[in-house]
């Protein structure tokens, strides 16, 4: 009975719409996963996917190698997920709508955001093994 209860709980929690995007930013979602996320919000295709592409592109500008593909770099930012990037995009959009572009930009720049930190580190990062 306990096993059935636990299994039921796992199935229900996996189908919970709040679980969308819970995948490392360094992993590519399967087509099925991504389609489920799109059913929840098109922001994944409109804004999140382009941002991931910008991050990947920024990594290619690093003269010390591509940190996006480096296990040490991935470990440093392993806590970042597609969902968190989604939440950050939604939050940023709300701030810009509420405060306007200029004031919203100042406010967002004042926050210590892991995605902004990662963006900067993608260009300047150097593996400590070198």
Buried (B, 14 or more C-beta within 10 A) or exposed (E): EEEEEEEEEEEEEEEEEEEBBEBEBBEEBEEEBBEBBBEBBEBBEEBBBEBBEEBBEBBEEBEEBBBBEBEEBBEBBEEBBBBBBBBBBBEBEEBBEEBEEEEBBEBBEEEEBBBEEBBEBBBEBEEEEE
